[in-house]
């Protein structure tokens, strides 16, 4: 694989890994906020009837809050996994290129001996 292709692969791996990781951090911050502010029992008047287990504590949220946090969590995991696969592919291709370069150097050294 050419150097330019490897650089592009690395760029796209980081392009997905970093926002995915940021999204996971944001979802953890939202969960912590929910844990601190949400009621521990359903509040029907506020439509807080959807349970969420956060570190062993059940809090009750609205359907909209539940959907929002699920979208952030699942979306972030998906984006992160895409970046992880691209990163692992980059590392495999980079390693193969390193081996090929070393083999070419060795054959050049032997032919000049």
PyMOL commands that set and color helices and strands:
alter all, ss='L'
color gray80, all
select helices_A, chain A and resi 3-37+44-46+63-111
alter helices_A, ss='H'
color red, helices_A
select strands_A, chain A and resi 50-54+57-61
alter strands_A, ss='S'
color yellow, strands_A
deselect
rebuild
show_as cartoon
